[in-house]
Amino acid sequence: MKTTFYIARRYFFSRKSKSVINITSAISVLGIFVSTAAMIIVLSGFNGIESLVKELYSHFDPDITFTPAKGKSFHEDEIDFDQLMALEEVAYAYPVIEEITMVKHEEQYVFATMKGVGDVFFQSGLLEKSIFDGEGGIVDYNTAIVGYGVQGKLQVAASDMYDNKVKVYGLLRTEKASKNNQEAFKSQDAYVRGVFSVNPEFDNKFILVSLDFARDLLEYEGDYTKFEVQVNKGFDPFVVKEKILGITGDTFTGKTRYELNEIIFKTNETEKWMVFLILGFIMIISTFNIIASLSMLILDKQKDIKTLISLGASQKMIKQIFILEGLMINFIGAFLGGFVGFAVCWAQIKFHFVKMENSVTDYWPVIVKWQDVLMIFSTVLIIGVVSSYLPVNYLVKRHFSQMFKRS
């Protein structure tokens, strides 16, 4: 093996700098280099975006959301929150009243989803990092916290120094809405004390009020529309969901944060692997240069090959020399590409030179995962072995099979 490696290395590094074979090999190395670096950088970029999306949704959506299997609401007697809180997997469990309402401030109005929550919601820390202005808790019965987009549409300030009173209109569930049925609606005043900013979807949609405020507005006496659960660290939300459903029976259905936003997460994952396949296809195309380089090298070194055969070299040894030659091209390109890919990712993590203006973050997030790196280099290895073995096996058999038979 030492002899074959020595000869392969000599062929790779000792060519005339202006030879066509050398230029073709350099192009091959460049193709593998660019493909490897691009894969590491792009996949790490997708990992960063995926992590950012998960983080953003974790600021508002709970780990698990449970809704009635039938109907729109359930009575408080149907669920024992003390029993849920006693589970070691559960950090917080709390009821929610959620309904679409109309919110008005002076001449501006907006349709928003009112979410009535209790103190436990704020104790869970869901919204703690997302308070943009004002207070981050429901301190009074008629206190409201609105999304940044809702605040902009209503043109209301989260301060007692200005007119921060809004009127919330809710449709009573016992009535049907119509132009002539104004009794179907009930209104209550609320005072904006805080503004949160998570992402445009939530910022333009939600207004948070106290649980009692929502219950009185919609006349939900002892009823809730759903309950939410935050899971302790180290426990799988999917497993916890099934355990809680085992307690509640068929009364409720549950969805994890991932399941609630499945389309978003799956779209990001699909885009990531589509890009990987495209870059992998480009890498496969670049291996045609390796095939061309090895083919020209074998034809160029016919005299050397005949000499080696005369000295007793086997067909296996001749194949190994040129297969190693092809693998060198792949590994050198992959090593250089990997180094540059890691360097670019490190620089982005350290210095944030790629900015994201007018976004939820100031710079493009990057996360390098060892699973992706392993997959990339495995792909390079497989492509390298196949692109080296097939042409070498064919050309050696075609041009030198008679010599091996005579020897």
CORUR-V792406 format. One record per residue. N is the residue number from 0. RES is the residue in one letter. SS is DSSP state (h for helix, s for strand, l for the rest). PSI is psi in whole degrees, -180 to 180 (NA if undefined). Layout:
<<N | RES | SS | PSI> <N | RES | SS | PSI>>
//
This chain:
<<0 | M | l | -35> <1 | K | h | -39> <2 | T | h | -46> <3 | T | h | -40> <4 | F | h | -39> <5 | Y | h | -45> <6 | I | h | -44> <7 | A | h | -42> <8 | R | h | -39> <9 | R | h | -41> <10 | Y | h | -37> <11 | F | h | -41> <12 | F | h | -9> <13 | S | l | 19> <14 | R | l | 160> <15 | K | l | 135> <16 | S | l | -23> <17 | K | l | 7> <18 | S | l | 151> <19 | V | h | -38> <20 | I | h | -43> <21 | N | h | -41> <22 | I | h | -43> <23 | T | h | -41> <24 | S | h | -40> <25 | A | h | -40> <26 | I | h | -38> <27 | S | h | -47> <28 | V | h | -42> <29 | L | h | -41> <30 | G | h | -46> <31 | I | h | -41> <32 | F | h | -51> <33 | V | h | -44> <34 | S | h | -44> <35 | T | h | -48> <36 | A | h | -44> <37 | A | h | -41> <38 | M | h | -47> <39 | I | h | -46> <40 | I | h | -48> <41 | V | h | -46> <42 | L | h | -37> <43 | S | h | -35> <44 | G | h | -43> <45 | F | h | -39> <46 | N | h | -40> <47 | G | h | -44> <48 | I | h | -42> <49 | E | h | -44> <50 | S | h | -40> <51 | L | h | -44> <52 | V | h | -45> <53 | K | h | -42> <54 | E | h | -43> <55 | L | h | -45> <56 | Y | h | -26> <57 | S | h | -14> <58 | H | l | -12> <59 | F | l | -49> <60 | D | l | 138> <61 | P | l | 174> <62 | D | l | -41> <63 | I | s | 138> <64 | T | s | 131> <65 | F | s | 132> <66 | T | s | 158> <67 | P | s | 139> <68 | A | l | -31> <69 | K | l | 139> <70 | G | l | -175> <71 | K | l | -17> <72 | S | l | 169> <73 | F | s | 156> <74 | H | s | 151> <75 | E | h | -23> <76 | D | h | -13> <77 | E | h | -12> <78 | I | l | 135> <79 | D | l | 100> <80 | F | h | -28> <81 | D | h | -37> <82 | Q | h | -40> <83 | L | h | -43> <84 | M | h | -21> <85 | A | l | -16> <86 | L | l | 136> <87 | E | l | -24> <88 | E | l | -20> <89 | V | s | 126> <90 | A | s | -45> <91 | Y | s | 144> <92 | A | s | 130> <93 | Y | s | 150> <94 | P | s | 158> <95 | V | s | 142> <96 | I | s | 119> <97 | E | s | 130> <98 | E | s | 152> <99 | I | s | 132> <100 | T | s | 172> <101 | M | s | 131> <102 | V | s | 132> <103 | K | s | 138> <104 | H | s | 113> <105 | E | l | -117> <106 | E | l | -3> <107 | Q | s | 143> <108 | Y | s | 158> <109 | V | s | 145> <110 | F | s | 126> <111 | A | s | 154> <112 | T | s | 113> <113 | M | s | 129> <114 | K | s | 109> <115 | G | s | 122> <116 | V | s | 160> <117 | G | l | -171> <118 | D | h | -32> <119 | V | h | -34> <120 | F | h | -45> <121 | F | h | -29> <122 | Q | h | -29> <123 | S | l | -16> <124 | G | l | 13> <125 | L | l | -45> <126 | L | l | 2> <127 | E | h | -43> <128 | K | h | -2> <129 | S | h | 3> <130 | I | s | 117> <131 | F | s | -35> <132 | D | s | 147> <133 | G | s | -151> <134 | E | l | 157> <135 | G | l | 26> <136 | G | l | 160> <137 | I | l | 97> <138 | V | l | -23> <139 | D | l | 166> <140 | Y | l | -43> <141 | N | l | 28> <142 | T | s | 143> <143 | A | s | 144> <144 | I | s | 125> <145 | V | s | 157> <146 | G | s | 156> <147 | Y | h | -39> <148 | G | h | -40> <149 | V | h | -42> <150 | Q | h | -44> <151 | G | h | -40> <152 | K | h | -35> <153 | L | h | -18> <154 | Q | l | 52> <155 | V | l | 145> <156 | A | l | 147> <157 | A | l | 64> <158 | S | l | 145> <159 | D | l | -15> <160 | M | l | -20> <161 | Y | l | 175> <162 | D | l | 100> <163 | N | l | 16> <164 | K | s | 132> <165 | V | s | 156> <166 | K | s | 127> <167 | V | s | 125> <168 | Y | s | 128> <169 | G | s | 146> <170 | L | s | 121> <171 | L | l | 136> <172 | R | l | -14> <173 | T | l | -4> <174 | E | l | 164> <175 | K | l | 136> <176 | A | l | 138> <177 | S | l | 166> <178 | K | l | -34> <179 | N | l | 4> <180 | N | l | 71> <181 | Q | h | -20> <182 | E | h | -13> <183 | A | h | -16> <184 | F | s | 146> <185 | K | s | 143> <186 | S | s | 150> <187 | Q | s | 151> <188 | D | s | 141> <189 | A | s | 157> <190 | Y | s | 122> <191 | V | s | 118> <192 | R | s | -8> <193 | G | s | 156> <194 | V | s | 131> <195 | F | s | 155> <196 | S | l | 111> <197 | V | l | -64> <198 | N | l | 165> <199 | P | h | -34> <200 | E | h | -47> <201 | F | h | -38> <202 | D | h | -33> <203 | N | l | 4> <204 | K | l | -39> <205 | F | s | 148> <206 | I | s | 127> <207 | L | s | 132> <208 | V | s | 173> <209 | S | s | 156> <210 | L | h | -40> <211 | D | h | -38> <212 | F | h | -48> <213 | A | h | -40> <214 | R | h | -42> <215 | D | h | -40> <216 | L | h | -43> <217 | L | h | -2> <218 | E | l | 49> <219 | Y | l | 84> <220 | E | l | 104> <221 | G | l | 11> <222 | D | s | 155> <223 | Y | s | 160> <224 | T | l | -22> <225 | K | s | 169> <226 | F | s | 151> <227 | E | s | 150> <228 | V | s | 132> <229 | Q | s | 132> <230 | V | s | 142> <231 | N | l | 152> <232 | K | l | 142> <233 | G | l | -7> <234 | F | l | 144> <235 | D | l | 120> <236 | P | h | -34> <237 | F | h | -42> <238 | V | h | -43> <239 | V | h | -39> <240 | K | h | -48> <241 | E | h | -36> <242 | K | h | -44> <243 | I | h | -39> <244 | L | h | -29> <245 | G | h | -28> <246 | I | h | -44> <247 | T | h | -19> <248 | G | h | -148> <249 | D | h | 7> <250 | T | h | -31> <251 | F | s | 158> <252 | T | s | 147> <253 | G | s | 148> <254 | K | s | 135> <255 | T | s | 171> <256 | R | h | -38> <257 | Y | h | -42> <258 | E | h | -34> <259 | L | h | -35> <260 | N | l | 38> <261 | E | h | -41> <262 | I | h | -43> <263 | I | h | -49> <264 | F | h | -40> <265 | K | h | -35> <266 | T | h | -45> <267 | N | h | -42> <268 | E | h | -42> <269 | T | h | -44> <270 | E | h | -40> <271 | K | h | -48> <272 | W | h | -26> <273 | M | h | -43> <274 | V | h | -41> <275 | F | h | -43> <276 | L | h | -40> <277 | I | h | -46> <278 | L | h | -35> <279 | G | h | -38> <280 | F | h | -40> <281 | I | h | -39> <282 | M | h | -40> <283 | I | h | -42> <284 | I | h | -39> <285 | S | h | -21> <286 | T | h | -15> <287 | F | h | -30> <288 | N | h | -36> <289 | I | h | -44> <290 | I | h | -44> <291 | A | h | -42> <292 | S | h | -45> <293 | L | h | -39> <294 | S | h | -47> <295 | M | h | -36> <296 | L | h | -42> <297 | I | h | -44> <298 | L | h | -36> <299 | D | h | -30> <300 | K | l | 29> <301 | Q | h | -41> <302 | K | h | -43> <303 | D | h | -41> <304 | I | h | -43> <305 | K | h | -38> <306 | T | h | -44> <307 | L | h | -40> <308 | I | h | -41> <309 | S | h | -31> <310 | L | l | 0> <311 | G | l | 9> <312 | A | l | 136> <313 | S | l | 166> <314 | Q | h | -37> <315 | K | h | -42> <316 | M | h | -43> <317 | I | h | -43> <318 | K | h | -42> <319 | Q | h | -38> <320 | I | h | -48> <321 | F | h | -28> <322 | I | h | -42> <323 | L | h | -35> <324 | E | h | -46> <325 | G | h | -39> <326 | L | h | -34> <327 | M | h | -44> <328 | I | h | -45> <329 | N | h | -47> <330 | F | h | -38> <331 | I | h | -45> <332 | G | h | -42> <333 | A | h | -41> <334 | F | h | -48> <335 | L | h | -42> <336 | G | h | -41> <337 | G | h | -42> <338 | F | h | -48> <339 | V | h | -41> <340 | G | h | -47> <341 | F | h | -39> <342 | A | h | -43> <343 | V | h | -43> <344 | C | h | -43> <345 | W | h | -43> <346 | A | h | -39> <347 | Q | h | -41> <348 | I | h | -39> <349 | K | h | -45> <350 | F | h | -13> <351 | H | l | 50> <352 | F | l | -20> <353 | V | l | 109> <354 | K | s | 159> <355 | M | l | 90> <356 | E | l | 150> <357 | N | l | 42> <358 | S | l | 179> <359 | V | l | -13> <360 | T | l | 153> <361 | D | l | -20> <362 | Y | s | 162> <363 | W | l | 120> <364 | P | l | 143> <365 | V | l | 131> <366 | I | l | 121> <367 | V | l | 121> <368 | K | l | 135> <369 | W | h | -29> <370 | Q | h | -41> <371 | D | h | -43> <372 | V | h | -44> <373 | L | h | -42> <374 | M | h | -40> <375 | I | h | -49> <376 | F | h | -29> <377 | S | h | -40> <378 | T | h | -44> <379 | V | h | -42> <380 | L | h | -47> <381 | I | h | -47> <382 | I | h | -40> <383 | G | h | -44> <384 | V | h | -47> <385 | V | h | -46> <386 | S | h | -19> <387 | S | h | -43> <388 | Y | h | -47> <389 | L | h | -52> <390 | P | h | -38> <391 | V | h | -46> <392 | N | h | -43> <393 | Y | h | -48> <394 | L | h | -40> <395 | V | h | -42> <396 | K | h | -41> <397 | R | h | -43> <398 | H | h | -19> <399 | F | h | 9> <400 | S | h | -38> <401 | Q | h | -39> <402 | M | h | -37> <403 | F | h | -35> <404 | K | h | -39> <405 | R | h | -32> <406 | S | l | NA>>
//
